[in-house]
Structures are given as C-alpha cells and as structure tokens.
C-alpha cells in the first residue's frame, strides 16, 4: 500500500512500497516431526496426513507462533512529514495500515481495533489476509454508533463484496450500513475539498491496486 502527497511541503510523503510489507514479515517454520511407535515419522503442521490429535497439536503450535510474531510487531508506528503510520502486516495472516490524520485504513485483514475508528477503508485486493475483517469492521462501527464507513474496492470485486455483506446481514439479522465505492484505475474520488484519491494498478496473482491520495 502506498500513499503520497503532491503538496509541495509533503512531496515525499509515504513513498513506501510495497506498503503491505511495511511493518513485519512472517517467518516460515519447518514442519515438526513426531515419532510414532507403529508408524515411523509423522509430520505435524507441515501438510501431512497424521492423526487428528497430532494435526490439532500442529495447528496449536502454528497459532502460537503467529501470536508471538504478532506481538513482535511495532504497532506504535512512526511519523512521516506530520502523518502517523500505524498498523501491521504478517504475510499470509493479516495486513492493515492506518493513517489517523486521514481517517483512513488500508486493508483490513483481521480488523484491529484502531482500524474501526477510521472512516475510510481502501481494499487493495480480495485475499483474506487483506479483506477478511471487512464484515467485523462495518459491524463494529455500527455497534458503537459511528457513521457508516466508505469502503473502496476494485470494481471487479464489488458484486462479491456486496454478496459477502448481504450474507452477514442475513445470518446476523443486522443492518451493516456502509457506502461501497468501486474505484477503477484512472478514476478519482474527492474525500474532502483538499484531498483526492485515485487508484493505480499493481502486479499480484489476482487483480489489485494501490490508492494515491493527493492534496
């Protein structure tokens, strides 16, 4: 995710790329081997068959490793030319970058609490570690009587996002109010009088884009 500003006083603002790997990188761990009396070596957490019990152990170990990695992320963020950059990114698990001064969040992997306070949400693509927390984000804002957020998505996933939220509306019997904006490459959206956003195409295994905010 990348931000920048064309304001002469902030010409180098947010020249960070790729933004989705801003704060942390998840380390890949080797499979754990356990030895069975009757059946040689079984692999736990590495994709092997194994027993249900051993698979459960493997999942627990992986989750513990994830929690440790998440705890190591520097969530206090940093400042860049007067703007605060917060959030975290753990590859394959979750990405969410927050700029409080712009009331904006970029991707919503597991919907961290700080993201709920942001009025604008920009989704880069449809992988779950980037969009998985969307229903919770919308629902939590409604729970705290915050105004419905504005969510920006690539046009190619707008219909699927609408279906996703409708499913949660039906299951939870809740309203889940939000404004969904399909913003295509080459288009612009005026967030306020002095702030315009426009998307740019990025290269990924599925359709994705970054959003450039200019003053």
N, C-alpha and C positions, 0 to 999 in steps of 0.2 A: 504494500500500500504506500502511496506516495502523495505528499502534499507539497505545495509550493505557493508562492505569492508573487504577483507582478508588481506589488507596491515597491517603489524604489528603495524604501528603508528596510524591506524584508526580501530582497531579491534572491537570497539563498535559502529561504525558509523551506524546511522539510525536504531537502534534496537527499532523501533516503530511499534506497532501492536495493533489494526488494524489501518493502516495508513489512511484509508478512513474516519475515525472519528477524525482526528488529531486536527483540529482547532475549530470546533463548532458542536453543536448538536441542531437541530431544535426542539423547544418546541411544543408539541401538545396543541392546544387550544380547549376549549369546544365550541360546537355549540352555536350560538347566537340565542336567541328566540325573535320573534316579535309577537305582538298580533294583530289579525285581528278582526274587528267588527263582521263579519259574520261567521268566520270560526276558532274559537279557537286560538290555538297557532301554528304558523308555524316555522319551523326550517330553518335557513339560514346558508349555508356553512357547514351543517352537513349531507348532503346527502338526505334531504327531498325533496319532490316534489316542493312545494312553487310556487309562481308566477315567471314569467320571470324577473320581476323587482326586486323582493326580492333575487332571485338567483344571479342577477348581483351585488347587494349590497354585498352579501356574498362573491362572488369572489373578489370584490374590497377590502374588509376587509382582506381576506386571503393574497392577494398580498401585501397589506400594511404591514401586519405582517411579511411577508417574507422579504420585503425591510428593515424593522427595524432589523430583525435578521441578515441579510447580512451585514448591516452597523456596527454591533457589532463585526464582525469577525476581529481578529487581523491579518490584511493582511501584515503587515511588516515582519512577520515571525521571525525566530530566527536562530542562528548559532549553528552548532554541529560539533566539531572537524574540523573546517575550511570550512564546507559546509553550505550554506544558504538553509533553508527550508521555502518556501513560499506557499501561496495558501489558500484554504478554503474548508470546507465540511459542507453542511447543508443537513441533512438527507432527502432524497426524492426529493431534489431540484437540487443540483449540488455538484460535487466533482472535484477538480483539485489541485494537489500538484506539485510544481515546484522546481527543484534544478538547479539554473542557472549555477553553475560551471560544471555541467554535460550536460548542454544544453538539459535537459530532463524535460518533463511534464508527470505526471501520472494521467490518466483520463482527460476528457475534457468536463465536464458537460454542462456549458454554455459558454465555450471558453472565459475566462477572457483575457484581453489584454496582460498581461505578458506572457501568455502561447504561444502566437503567435510567440514570439522571440525564442522559443526552437526548436531545430532541430529534436529532437526525442520525440515521443509520445508513451506511453505504456498504452494500454487499458486493464483493468482488466476483464471486462465483459460487456454485452450488454444492461444493464439497462440504460434508457435515462439520468438519472442524472449523469451517468459516461461517456456516449458516445455521447450525444445529440449534442454537439458543434463541432463534427468532421468535417462536411462539411464547417462550418464557419472558422475553424482553417486552413484547406487546402486552402480555397478561399482567406482568408486574407493574408496568406503568399504569394500567387501569386499576389495579388493586390499590395503588397509592394516589389515585385520582389525579394523575398527571395528564396533561393534554395528549391526545393521540399522536404518536410519533409519525414522522415522514421517513419512509423506507425506500431507498433507491436500489434497483436491481437491473441487471442486464435484461433487455427486452425478451430474450429467448427463454427466460425462466419465469416471467411474470405470471403466466397462467398456472404454472405448477405451484408457485408461492401462494397464489390465491386459493388453490385447492388445498394446500397444506393448512392454511389458517382456517379454512372452512371446516376441515376435518376436526380440528381442535375446538372450534366453536360448537360443533355438533356433539362431540364427546363430553365437553365440559359444561355445556349449556351456558356459555358466556359470550359477550359481545365481541371482544377483541377488536377494538376500533383502532384503525391506523390508516394513513394515506400511503398508497403504493404507487411509486413513480418508476416507470420503465424509461430509463435514460440511455439513449443509444450514443454510440461514438459519433462525434460531430455535433451533437445537440448540447444545449446549455440549460441550466436551471438557476433562477435567481433566488438564493436563500434569503437575502436581505438586500437593501439598497446598495451596499458596498461589497457584496460578496456573491460571486457567481461560481457555479460548479460545472465542470464538463468532464466526461469520461474519455479515456484513451484505452485502446486495445492493448492487452498484454498476451504473452505466449504461455499457454498452460495446456494440459491434456484435455481440458474442456474450456468452453468459452469463458473468458474472464476479462476484467477491465479494472483500471485504477481510476481514481477521481481526482482531478486537479481543481483546487479551489483558488480563485484569483480575486484580489481586491481591486 
